Amino acid sequence: MKTFLREFWIFGLKEAWACLFGGYLLFWILLTKVWYPIGEVIYRYDFLLICAIAFQMILLIFKLETWREASVIAIFHIVATGMEVFKTSESIGAWVYPGEFVAGIYNVPFFAGFMYSAVGSYIARIWRIFEFRFSYYPPMIWPILLVTVIYINFFTHHFWYDLRNPLIIASILTFGWTRLYFKIDQVYRKMPLLLGFFLVSLFIWFAENIATYSNIWIYPNQNGGWQMVPITKLIAWYLLMLLSFVLVSLVNRPRLLDEVSKVEIGDVSQIDTE
């Protein structure tokens, strides 16, 4: 039991540390929802943008994030903002940003891109914090091709066949045999990589509910008042999270299990619970 509780505690602390950027943004999102007295001085989205940029600089200055990681996260930021411009256009109207802003492009405040950056930051940081290793990781060409089609489908499914279900199947075929090894304390524990993808997507969905409740953006069915985001949105977040993961993997190259001593490898089922 001591081993289990110790690892559970350390795991929670490391997860919280990895979520630093996302947690920081959610703090300001919630705070400015209930109390924002300077709305006549600076629009809420612009204030949140300043907060996000300041924190990103802190991460870099104190070397909590490397410049190489930041560059890839910035690419994800730009790619996601491009998708946002398309999705919020009058012809598509998938969601809207209801507030006013100065810093933005078309219907999208620049702050929106930092919400995607928070996902990239989490993946980059947790990769280092847990010292990820993999077994049966696919050749890089296949994940890259997969996320390329995923990104294209975010646009084309409005005019053509929606490939989300085939893409989920493709992701299972690509990563179904891959095992993720992560170091909580002294030894590595393992889990299916696909399970990790699902869990991260689930937490992003929870964060999305907080953001829509806080009126950062709203979906058409929320115009008359907030309601929970449909659980089906998990599919979109799963696919978008894959895009972020593969982009981060271009910097944090997946290291194989054989680079870890067998002495360091444990199994979750072997944790002492007595």
Secondary structure, 3 states (H helix, E strand, C coil): CHHHHHHHHHHHHHHHHHCHHHHHHHHHHHHHHHCCCCCCCCCHHHHHHHHHHHHHHHHHHCCCCCHHHHHHHHHHHHHHHHHHHHHCCCCCCCCECCCCCCCEECCEECHHHHHHHHHHHHHHHHHHHCCCEEECCCCCHHHHHHHHHHHHHHHHCCCCCCCHHHHHHHHHHHHCCCEEEEECCCCEEEEEHHHHHHHHHHHHHHHHHHHHHCCCCECHHHCCCCCCCCCCHHHHHHHHHHHHHHHHHCCCCCCEHHHCCHHHECCHHHCCCC
